[in-house]
Every structure is written in structure tokens, then in C-alpha cells.
Amino acid sequence: MIKILLSILLITSQLFAAPEWFENRTVEAPLFSTIGYGVGQSMKEAKLEARVDISAQISSNISSSTSIITSQKNSKVSIEAEDKTLSTSQTVLKNSKILKSQRVDNRYFVAIAHQKIPTLPCITKQNPFLSNIDLIQEANKITPCLYEYGLQRINNQWHIYSSSFTQELNYFEFDSFFTSMYSSSLKISSKKSAYRADDIFTLEVQSINDGYLTIIAVYENGKVGVMLRNTPIRKNSIVKFPNKEDGFELVAGLNEKNQATKDLYFAFVTKESINLANFETISDKLLNEKEYRFNKVIKLCDKYNFSTILIRTLKNH
């Protein structure tokens, strides 16, 4: 009897199961876009529900005369909507497109994006770090001019923002911020771009200018720690970090057990010592404290010459 009941529950759960991308809301959207998710007994119903979802998110007021009646008949959910829904959500319909759709048994699942490019002040030069990020480069292709962007932490999530515009970044969008960048005058490197957990590695920095070297690490979650503060460097010399005199080693580690991770290392070479009071020295405790200051590191790139290297840590076999 118990086995039969479990079988019935399993069949029922499979019958009404939603696709993983729908359940977890993992569909990627272009910048300046709002995604709506919908499900229905037909593609038309699913798209309608997704558009209503978009309208709610962008605070578009659906007319009070519009009725969406949800009723349950014979264990099947049907959505009836008056034709006025279509006319009152034209702003959503006009610039929306289907990003992903899937049919599971007799239900249709869909993700629709509505794109609206804001009108923001034009600038002549973007932050040199952000301007090399794929996400920003793609945005520059569709905006009428260059916009000023920044990174911001809101409600435990990273957002891209500009004056009157803010959009939450999904995992893949935030991941695009982790990339190696070199300049003709400064380079930070390592022997390999990926290490196994517990591997020992070093960083090398070469600058064509005299100055002070600072190295900052950014964890994959956006937490920050300073590794080296305002250390003199001679032009055209190679600085290895750490060296024997430092008395410690860099060991590749995982943020979470058995899960690969990544870290982005910034090297800054400045004419004078820079104020690093906003940043903690790197240590294990950063993993348990709110040191989400990736945005502040990016702002340093506006003022100082920099270079970055992305290093991945792979889990052991």
C-alpha cells in the first residue's frame, strides 16, 4: 500500500513538474531588460501570464477593468483574461521577445524579456575596468551614447546602476566582471590560470614605471581583501608575491567544499601611496564578514593604473 502511494505521488510530481530554468528563474536577460515568467494550458496563456508578470515588475498598472480569473477545474488550472489585458499592456507587448519556452505534458512554460533602454546622461569616457567588461560592451552597442555605470550591493545581490537605472545581475552577468586585463605599462601574471585546491602559487607584477605596488584580491562573491599595501617597485623589474622574505605562501582554496571557485587579483602601481582604509587585509575571516567592496576596487581604476588576472581553483579529484 505504501509503495503504491509513493508511486502515485511520484507520478503526480512528475506530471506537474516545471522545468529547472523556470523553477529557479535562471534565464539570462540582456541589460535593460525585465524578464517575465508564465505558465498556461496554451502558449498564448503562458505568454499572457509572463507579460502580466513583467507589467507588475515595472510597475505598469493593469487597468482595473482587466480581469484575470484563475479557476481550478478537474485538477487543471486555466487562466481566463479579457481582451483588455492585451490593450492595456501594449508597452510590454511592443518590445518583448521570447527568450525560452518549453512544453511539459499539457503545460507551456515561457520566459519573455521586455527591453526598455533608459535615457541617461552621456559621458565621454567610461571607467577603464568596466569598459572592458563584455556586459558593458554589449550595452554600449544599443545605447545612443556612453553611459556611466557602477556596481552596487542591494539586498544581498549585486546590481549594475547608473543615475536613474538599476538592474540586478544574475550569476553569468556578474561572472563577466571576472576577467584578466593587461596594459602596456603594467601586468600581473601567474604560471597557470587554474590551480587545484591546496596548490601553492605566486603572482608576478611587472611595471615600466617606478611607484608603489598594491595587490587586491576579489573573491567570486565580490568580497575584497588587500594582499600587499603600497610597496615600492622599480621600473622594468619583476616583483614576485609572496617572496621568501614575506614568510608565507599563497595557497589555492575553495570558498565552498567540493565546488570550484575563482578569484580576481588587481595590481595597482601609483606614484604615491594610496588610501586603503576602506579595505581589510585578506584573511579567512573575510569569508564570514560583509566585505563586499568590489565596487570600491572598481572605482580605484578611475584614478590609478591597474592590471588584473583571473585565477580559478579547481576541486581535487
KOLMAR-87778 format. One record per atom (N, C-alpha, C): residue in one letter; x, y, z. Coordinates in pm, whole numbers, plus 32768, in hexadecimal, padded with zeros to 4 digits. Layout:
N
aXYZ...
END
This chain:
317
m80537F888000m800080008000m8057807D8000i80BF80798055i811A80ED805Ci816281007FD8k818E80927F9Bk81D480997F1Bk817A80D47EB0i80FB80AB7EB0i809C80DF7E4Ci808981757E5Fl807A81A07EDDl8068822E7EFBl80DF82807ECFl8159824D7EEAl81D282937EC1l81DA829E7E2As81AF82367DE3s81B082387D51s815282A17D1Bi80DD82AC7D5Bi807B83107D30i80B1839D7D45l80F083B27DBBl812A84357DD8l819884587D75l81EA83F57D50l8258840C7CF2l822284317C68i81BC83E87C3Ci818084057BB9i8142848F7BB8t80FF84B27C28t80BD85367C31t812585A67C2Fs819385947C77s81FB85FB7C7As823B860D7BF2q824B859F7BA8q828585A87B22q822485EB7AC2l81A185CE7AD7l813B86057A7Fl8138869D7A88f814886D27B02f813E87637B15f81C787A57B27a8231875D7B07a82B787957B17a82CF88047AB2a8313886C7AE0a833788DA7A88a83C988CA7A5Fp83F088FC79EBp847D88F579C1p84D6893C7A27e8552890E7A31e85AF89477A92e85C389DC7A7Cw85D08A0779FFw85E78A9479E2w856F8AEA7A0Cf84F78AB17A07f847F8AF97A2Ff84748AFD7AC7e848E8A8C7B06e84828A807B97e84E48ADC7BDDn855F8AE47BA9n85C88B327BEAn85DF8BBB7BACr85918BDC7B45r859B8C617B06r862A8C7F7ADAt86648C267A89t86F18C327A63t87078C6179D3v869F8C89798Ev86AF8CB67904v86F98D3D7903e875D8D4778ADe87AA8DC278A4e87608E2A7851a87688EA6787Da87278F137835a878D8F7C780Fp87788FBE779Ep87D2902C777Ap87C6909E77DEl882C90F277E3l882691677839l87B091BE780Ff87789206786Ff8702925B785Df868492087844s8685918A786As861191347851s85D4910278D3t855190ED78CEt850790AF793At84CF902C7907i84E28FC07952i84B18F3D7927i842F8F1B796Eg83CF8EE97920g83528EB87959g83468E23793Fy83178DDB79A1y83058D4A7994y82718D2A7997g82478CCF793Fg81BB8CA9793Bg81A78C16791Bv81388BE17948v81148B56792Dv807F8B51790Eg80588AFC78B0g7FCB8AF1788Cg7FAE8A71783Fq7F2F8A5C7825q7F0589E777DBq7F1F89F77745s7F418A71771Cs7F668A8D7692s7FD88AF27694m801D8AFF7623m80898B60761Cm80528BEE762Dk7FDB8C0775FBk7F9E8C8A7607k7F898CAE769Ae7F568C4E76E8e7F408C677777e7FC58C7C77C0a80298C2C779Ca80AB8C3977DDa80E98CC277C1k80E18CEF7743k81198D717721k80CC8DE27766l804B8DD17770l7FF98E3777B3l80228E447845e80358DD37888e805D8DD67914e80E78E137923a81428DF678C7a81C98E2E78CCa81C58EC678BBr816E8EF67864r81638F87784Er81278FCE78C6v80C88F8C7907v80928FC47982v80FD8FCA79EDd81528F6479F2d81C28F617A50d821F8FD67A36i823C8FF079B7i829290627994i825090E579BDs81D090F1799Fs8188916C79C0s818E91887A55a818291217AA5a818791337B36a821291607B61q827991297B22q8302914B7B48q832691DA7B26i82F7920A7AB6i831992927A8Di82AF92F67AB9s825B92C87B14s81F5931F7B50s8196935A7AE9s817B93107A80s8116933B7A20s808E93147A58n8033936F7A5Cn7FB193557A97n7F5493157A31i7F3192997A4Di7ECD925879FAi7E4692937A1Es7DFA92B479B9s7D7892F379CFs7D2192A27A2Es7CD892EA7A83s7C8292A57AE3s7C1392577A9Es7BF9927C7A21s7B90923479D9s7BC291B179A0t7C48919F79A9t7C8191237979t7C7090B879E4s7C3C904A79BFs7C2A8FE07A22s7C788F6679F8i7CC08F317A5Ai7D058EB37A44i7CCB8E517AA9i7C838DF37A76i7C3B8D967ACCi7C848D107ACCt7CB18CEB7B41t7CF28C697B4Et7C8F8C087B8Cs7C748B9F7B45s7C188B3B7B78s7C548AB17B69q7C2A8A5A7BBEq7C5E89D27BB8q7BEC89727B96k7C00892E7B27k7B9A88D27AF9k7BDB884D7AD7n7BAC87E67B17n7BE0875F7AFDn7C78875A7B0Ds7CA9879A7B79s7D39879C7B98s7D8C87E47B2Ek7D4A882F7AD8k7D92887A7A73k7D79890F7A8Av7DE4895C7A87v7DD789EC7A9Cv7DC58A307A16s7D5C8A7F7A09s7D468ACB798Ds7D428B5F79AEi7D768BAF7958i7D798C40796Bi7D278C8278FDe7CC48CCB7927e7C708D1378C8e7C8B8DA878D8a7CA48DEA786Da7CBF8E7A7873a7C718EC17807e7C3C8F347829e7BF38F8477C9e7C528FBD7761d7C1B8FDE76EDd7C6D90147681d7CB0909876AAk7C7790D97710k7CAF91597739k7D3D914A7770t7D6090D377A0t7DE790BD77D2t7E4D90DA7766l7E2E90AF76EDl7E8A90C5767El7E9B9159765Fs7E2C91A27660s7E33922F763Ds7E74928276ABt7E6492577729t7E9D92A57796t7F2E928377B0s7F62921E776Es7FEF91FC7782s803D920776FFq8016926276AAq805892737629q80EB92987639t810992E476A3t8195930B76B7t81EC929176CEv81B29229770Av81FD91AE7721v8204915B76A2l819591577658l818E910675DFl81EA913B7571k81F591BD7567k823A91FB74F7k82CC91D374EFn831191D57560n83A191BB755En83C8913B75A8s836D90DD75AFs838C906275F7s83AE8FF37594k83FE8F9575C3k84208F22756Ek84318EA675C5i84158E33758Bi84218DB575D4i84B38D8E75DDl84E18D767657l856A8D4A766El85748CB27677k850E8C7676B1k850F8BE576C1k84808BB376D4s84628B40769As83DE8B0376ABs83EE8A6C76AAq83908A2A76ECq8397899876F4q830C89607714r82EB88F276D6r826D88AF76F3r828A88337747v8244882877B6v824E87B3780Dv81C3877A781Cd81AF870277E4d812A86C577E1d80C7872677A0n8064875377E9n7FFF87AC77ADn800E883C77D9r8082885E780Dr809788E8783Ar810A892877EDy80FF89AA77D8y816389F67790y81A78A5777F2f822B8A5977EDf82798AB27842f82C78B1377E8v82CA8B907810v830C8BF377BAv834F8C5F780Fa83BD8C9477DBa84028D077816a840B8D7277AAi83D68DE777C7i83D28E557767i841E8ECD779Ea84698F0F7749a84B48F867773a847790047735h846C90697787h843F90EC7758h84B3914C776Bq84E1918576FEq855591DE7703q852B926F76F2k855B92C1774Bk854293517743k85C393997767i860193D67706i8681941B771Bi866694A57757p869A94C177CDp86829542780Dp86CF95B377C9t869E962A77DAt86E5969F77A9t873896D6781Cl87BC96C8780Fl881796F0787Al887C97567846p88BC97A0789Fp892098037873p899297C07828c89C0980077C1c8A2F97CC7771c8AB497F577B1i8B16979E77A5i8B9D97BC77D4i8BFF97A17762t8C7897D4776Ft8CDB97C17704t8D3A974D7721k8D44972677A1k8DA096BA77C4k8D6896697838q8D6595E57826q8D35958D788Fq8DA7955D78E8n8D839527795Bn8DE694EA79B2n8E3794857962p8EBB948C7965p8F0F9436790Fp8F0293A0792Df8ED9937D79A6f8EC192F079C3f8E3B92C67989l8DD2931279A7l8D4C92EE7978l8D4192F178E0s8D89934A789Fs8D7E9355780Ds8DB492D977C6n8DFE9286780En8E34920B77D3n8DE4918E77F9i8D7691A27842i8D1F91347868i8CBD911877F6d8CAC909977D4d8C5290757765d8BC690AE7778l8B9390AA77F2l8B0C90DC780El8AFF916F77E7i8B6291BF780Bi8B5D924E77ECi8B7492667757q8BCB9219771Aq8BE39229768Bq8B66920B763Be8B1B91A57666e8A9C91867623e8A3891F77637a8A36923076AEa89DB92A076C9a89FF93197673n8A8093317660n8AAB93A4760Fn8A7C939A757Ek8A6593207551k8A39930D74C6k89A9933974B0i8959933A751Bi88CA93587509i88A093DE7544t88FA9420758Ct88D894A375C4t890395117563p88C195837566p88E195EF7507p8969962F751Fc899F961F7598c8A22965775BAc8A5996087630l8ACE962D765Fl8B0895E876D2l8AC396147752y8A9F95B377A7y8A6495CF7829y8ACC95B27896e8ABB95F47907e8B1195D9797Ae8AD1956C79CFy8B1C950279ECy8AE794937A39y8B3794817AB9g8AF994387B16g8B3C94157B91g8B0593917BC3l8B4B93567C23l8B2092D97C60l8AEF92FA7CECq8A8092BC7D14q8A4492DD7D94q8A0892617DD4r8A1492577E58r89DD91E67EA4r895892117EE2i88EB91CD7EBAi886691ED7EEDi8820916B7F13n87EF91647F8Fn87A590EE7FBEn87F1906C7FA3n8872906E7FC3n88C78FF77FB7n88DC8FC97F27q88C490227EC7q88D990027E3Bq892790737DF8w8978904F7D94w89C290B47D49w896A90EC7CDAh897391707CC8h892791B57C61h8985920E7C0Ei896192227B91i89A092867B3Ei894593017B43y897F93777B4Dy892993ED7B5Ay896494647B10s890E94C57AF8s893495457ABEs88C595A87ADCs88E596187B13s888896817B3Ds87FB964C7B5Cs87A196447AF9s8716961C7B14s86F9958C7AEAf8761953C7AD9f875094B37AABf879994507B06t875593E27B2At879293787B7At875C92F27B4Bq87B592917B3Bq8789920A7B14q87DC91A17B5De8798913F7B96e87DD90D27BDBe882A907E7B77l88A090527B9El88F48FFF7B48l88E08F6C7B6Bn88C88F1A7B05n88C18E8B7B21n89508E557B2Ay895D8DD37B42y89E18D987B57y8A3D8DAF7AE0f8A098D997A67f8A5C8DA379EFf8A858E3379D3e8A2C8E9179EFe8A4D8F1E79DBe8AB98F4B7A3Df8AAC8F237ABAf8B118F477B1Ef8B958F007AFFd8B8B8E887ACAd8C038E3C7AA6d8C568E847A3Ds8C158ED279E7s8C5E8F19797Ds8CBC8F8379B4f8CAB8FA97A34f8D03900B7A72f8D898FCD7A98f8D918F497A93f8E0D8F067AB8f8E598EE27A39t8EB58F377A14t8F008F257998t8F8B8F6379A4s8FEA8F29795Fs90748F5B7962s90828FD37905m90C6903A7933m90DD90B378E4m916E90DF78F6y91B190F97887y923C9126788Cy924891AC7844s92AB91F8786Cs92C892757827s9358926F77F5s937D92CD77A1s940592CF776Bs946C92F477D5s943E932E7843s949D935C78A9s949A9309792Al943792AE7936l942A926279B2l93EA91DB7997k9422917479D5k93EB90ED79C4k93FB909D7A44i939190557A69i93978FF77AD7i937B8F6D7A9Ds93C98F0B7AC5s93BE8E877A87s93DD8E197AECs93C68D9E7AC3s93E78D287B10s940B8CBA7AAEk944E8C527ADCk94798BE97A81k94048BA17A3Fk93968B947A8Ak93208B507A55k92A48BA47A6Fs923D8B8D7A21s91BF8BD47A35s915F8B867A8Da91828B097AABa912D8AB67B00a91858A5B7B55y915E8A4C7BD3y91A789F67C2Fy914589987C75r917B892B7CA9r912B88D27CFBr912B89067D8Ba90C388E67DD4a90BC890E7E60a913988DF7EAAd917289387EFAd91E989217F4Bd926B89307EFDd9264894F7E7Ad92DE896D7E2Ed931989F17E60i939D89F97E5Ei93E28A757E80i94048AC07E00f93EC8B437DFFf94088B917D88f943D8C1B7DACt94728C5F7D4Bt94A48CE87D5Ft946D8D437CF1l946F8DC27D0Dl94498E277CABl94C68E777C86e94CB8EA47C09e953A8EF77BDAe95048F797B9Fv95418FE67BC5v951790697B93v958D90AE7B51q957590E37ADAq95DE912C7A92q95A791B37A66s95F1921D7A87s95C692A57A66s963692EF7A1Fi9613934379C1i967A9393797Di9691941779C6n964794297A34n965594A47A81n967D94877B12d96C894E37B4Ed96DF94DD7BDFd965B95007C25g965194D47CA1g95DA94F97CEDg95C3949E7D64y954694997D8Dy951D94467DFEy94BB93DC7DCCl94D693607DF0l948692EE7DC3l942292C47E2Et93A592B67E04t933B92817E5At92F7920E7E11i92E3919F7E58i929E912C7E1Ei922091107E71i91AF91097E2Di912E90F17E6Fi90EC90767E32a90B790217E88a90718FA87E5Ba8FDB8FBB7E68v8F918F8E7E02v8EFF8F907E05v8ECC8F017DF9y8E868ED27E61y8E4B8E4D7E5Cy8DD98E4A7DF7e8DAD8DD47DD2e8D448DC87D6Ce8CBE8E017D9Bn8CAC8E137E1Dn8C318E4E7E4En8C3A8EE77E59g8CAE8F1E7E39g8CBD8FB07E3Cg8CFB8FE57EBCk8D218F8B7F18k8D678FB97F90k8DF88FD67F6Fv8E3390327FBAv8EB690697F96v8F189063800Bg8F96904A7FEAg9000904E804Fg9081907F8010v90CB90D38059v914B91088028v91B990A48047m920990837FE3m927790247FF4m92FD906C8009l930E90DC7FC5l938B91277FCEl936A91BC7FC9r939E92098028r937C92978032r93F392F18013n93E693457FADn944393B37F93n94D6938D7FA6t950093277F5Et958A92F97F64t95DA93327EF0p9650936F7F09p969E93AB7E9Cp96C193457E30i96B993717DB2i96DC931D7D40i972F936F7CDEr979693327CA7r97EA93787C45r97BD93577BB8k97D093B77B61k97A593A47AD7k97F093307A95n97A592EB7A41n97DA927A79F1n980C92047A45s97EB92057AC5s981191937B19s979791387B2Ci97B190BB7B4Di9745905C7B66i973D90417BFCv96CA905A7C34v96B490427CC2v96658FC17CD2k969E8F637D1Ek96578EE77D3Bk96138EF27DC2f95948EC97DC5f95498ECE7E43f95038E497E5Bp95188E0F7ED1p95768E3D7F38p96048E0F7F19n96668E4F7F56n96F08E227F48n971E8DE27FCBk97988DB57FCFk97C98D6D8044k97C48DC380C2e97DD8E4680B2e97E08E9F8126e97558EB28163d96EC8E9B8114d96648EB08148d963F8E4881B2g967C8DD281AAg96668D6E8211g95E28D25820Cf959F8D27819Af95238CDB818Bf95128CB180FAe94B08C5F80DFe94968C2E8057e94058C488031l93ED8C567FAEl93658C5D7F7Al93378BCF7F5Bv92C88BA97F96v92948B227F83v92098B2B7F44a91F78AE97ED2a91758AE97E8Fa910E8AA57EE7g909D8AE67EFBg90358AAE7F51g8FAB8ABC7F15l8F4E8A747F4Dl8EC38A747F1Fl8E6D8AC27F82n8E108B117F4En8DB28B577FA6n8D4F8AF67FE4e8D298A917F96e8CCF8A2A7FC6e8D0A89A27FA4k8CF989457FFDk8D3388C17FEDk8D03887F7F6Cn8D6488467F23n8D4887FC7EA6n8D0488507E3Bq8D1688D37E40q8CDD892A7DD9q8D4989897DA4a8D64897F7D23a8DCB89D47CE6a8DAB8A677CFBt8E148AB77D01t8E008B457D1At8E628B967CC6k8E5D8C197CD6k8EB68C727C8Bk8ED48CED7CDFd8F468D297CC3d8F6E8DA57D05d8FAA8E027C9Cl8F8F8E837CABl8FC68EE77C51l90298F3D7C9Fy90A38F467C6Ay910D8F927CAEy912990127C62f912590837CAAf914291067C72f91CD91317C9Ea921B91657C41a929B91A47C61a929092397C3Ef92AF928F7C9Df92B1931F7C87f933F93527C9Ev937193A17C43v93F293E47C56v93D7947A7C50t93F594BF7CBEt93D5954D7CCBt9451959E7CEBk944C961D7CC9k94BE96767CE2k94D1968D7D77e946296927DC1e946696A67E50e9414963A7E96s9429962A7F16s93DA95C97F62s934595EE7F5Ai92F295897F4Fi926395A37F46i921E957B7FC8n91AC95BA7FE3n916095A0805Dn9111951F804Dl913194BC809Fl90EE943A8099l90A0941E8119a90779488815Da9032947981DDa8FAD943081CFn8F7394338159n8EF193F28144n8EFB935B8132f8F769328812Bf8F87929A810Ef8FCF9252817Fe8FA291D9819Ce8FE191848200e9054913681C1t90B2910E8213t911B90B581E4t90DF902B81CFi91088FE88164i90CB8F678142i90E68F0181B0s90808EB381CFs908A8E498233s900E8DF28228d900F8D82826Bd8F9E8D278265d8F1E8D65829Ck8F2B8DC582F7k8EB48DFF8336k8E5E8E4D82D3l8E998E748261l8E4B8EBC81FDl8DD88E6681C9l8DE78DE381D1l8D7F8D8A81A1l8D048D9081FAn8D148DC58273n8CA58DC882D1n8C798E5582F5e8CAF8EB882B1e8C8D8F4282CEe8C5B8F888250k8C188FF68263k8BE0904081F3k8C4890A281BBe8C9E906B8168e8D0690BD8128e8CEE90C28092y8C7190D8806Ay8C4F90DF7FDCy8C7691687FA7r8CF391777F7Br8D2491FA7F52r8D6291F87EC7f8D34919D7E76f8D6291957DEBf8D4B921B7DA6n8CDB925A7DC5n8CBA92DA7D88n8D2293457DA7k8D5993417E21k8DBF93A57E47k8E43938B7E00v8E63930C7DE7v8EDD92EB7D9Cv8ECF93207D0Di8E5A930F7CD3i8E42933F7C4Ai8E5393D67C43k8E28941D7CAAk8E3794AE7CAAk8ECA94D97CAEl8F2094877CEBl8FAE94A57CEBl8FE794A87C5Dc8FA9945B7C05c8FD894527B7Ac8FC694D57B2Fd8F6D952C7B62d8F5B95B17B26d8FD596097B3Ek901D95EF7BABk908996487BD5k911496117BB8y9122958C7BBCy91A895537BBAy91BA94EA7B4Dn923894DB7B23n925A94767AC0n924993EC7AFFf920A93907AB5f91EC930D7AEFf91FB929E7A88s91FF92257ABBs920091AD7A69s91BD91407ABCt917F90DD7A7Ct913B90737AC6t91608FEA7A8Ei91508F867AE3i915E8EFC7AB6i90F48EA77AFCl90B38E537AAFl904E8DF67AE2l908F8D6F7AF9i90838D3B7B72i90B88CB77B93i90488C617BCAr90398BED7B90r8FD18B8F7BBCr900E8B247C15t8FC08AF87C76t8FE88A8B7CCCt8F8A8A167CB3l8FC389A67C89l8F7589307C69l8F7488D17CE0k8F06888C7CF2k8EFE882C7D5Fk8F5887B47D40n8F8B87757DA7n8FDF87007D97n8F8D86897D69h8FCB862E7D22h8F8585B97CF1h8F5885627D67
END
